[in-house]
Amino acid sequence: MNKQSILNNISDLLINRKWQLEEHGTKYDVFIPPLDLNFEKSYKLFVYNRINNSDFESEIYEYLRIISQIYNEDIDDLNAIIMKHPEK
């Protein structure tokens, strides 16, 4: 699976869970959580979008760890969702 698809899948996962993309920056996509998670208004999730950098995959794993803690889900299950191949 290519890195752009992985980034797209993470974004889709967050958006499907009602996170809002606040900003698409040159280094990070900034997401704000849905109100029902009861985070502070200042909470933001900065998703690293530099797919050509060598640290991209380690950054993605860190986001999966954070998301798994927020939703109390198994990180391997989230990884399977993120690494799925797009429908043809």
N, C-alpha and C positions, 0 to 999 in steps of 0.2 A: 504494500500500500504506500502511496506517495505521501509526502509530508503535508502537501496542501489539502489532501483529503482528510488527513488526521485533524488538521486545524479546523477544517469545515465541520467535521463531526463533533468536535468539542463545542464549537459555536452553536451548532444545531441542538446538541444536548442541553446546553444552558438555555437557549431560547425556548425550546420545548418545555422547559421547567419554569418558564415565565421570567427568566432573567432578561434584562433589557441591555442591548448594546448601546452604551452611552457615547463611545468614541472609538473610531478606528484610527489608531495612531501609527506612526512609522515603526514602532517597536512593540507596542502592546495594543490589544483590543480590550477596552475597558467595559466591564459588565457590572450592572447594579442588580442586587437581588430582589426577588419579589417581596412584597410587604409581609406575606404570611410567614416568612422565615424570621421575622422580628429582629433583624439586624439593625445596628445603628445606621442612621441615615448616611453617615460618611463611609460605610463599608462599600468597597469596590473590589472586584476580582480583575486583576490585570493578567490577561492571557497573552503570553509571548507569541508574537506572530512572525518572527524572523526565521522562516523555515529553512533558509540556506545556512544558518549558523550551526556550528557543531554541537552546541548545547541545547538545541531545540528539543530533542527527545527527552533529555533529563528534565527540562522545564515542563514538558507535557506530563511526565509522570508525576511531578509535584502537584500539578493541577488536579490530576486524577485522585491523588491522595487527599487533597483539600475537599474536593467534591464528595468523595466517599465518606469523609467525616461529617460533612454538612448533612448528608442524606442518610447516614448510617447504612451505607451499602458496601458490599464487598468490592474492593478495588479491582479484582480480577474480572468481575462482572462488568464494571465500567470500562475496563480495558477492552473487553470483547466488543462492547458497543462502539467504542472509538475506533477500533481497528477493523470494523466491518467494511466490507467492500460495498461501494455504492450500487444501487439497483441499476440494472441495464435495461 
